[in-house]
Amino acid sequence: MKAFLAKFFDLIKDKNTAAIGAGTGFVLAVLIVVFGFLKTFFILIMTFTGFYIGAKLLSDKDKLKDLLDKILPPGRFR
């Protein structure tokens, strides 16, 4: 988790953090107004989960291949 947070903070380190915060607040407010609190909370949880899993799996292609081999048996043509 520390590596994930470090990677995230390195990503936004050189950006204008005030603009990022304002944009995030605006998007969150619009989501709450349009969808309601619980649906917005669900959308945010799924977004962060997808980002975390994507950052973990796509950083190393062998991890993705190993995960797919666990879920799906290796085919006879590989």
Secondary structure by P-SEA (a helix, b strand, c coil): caaaaaaaaaaacccaaaaaaaaaaaaaaaaaacccaaaaaaaaaaaaaaaaaaaaacccaaaaaaaaaaaccccccc
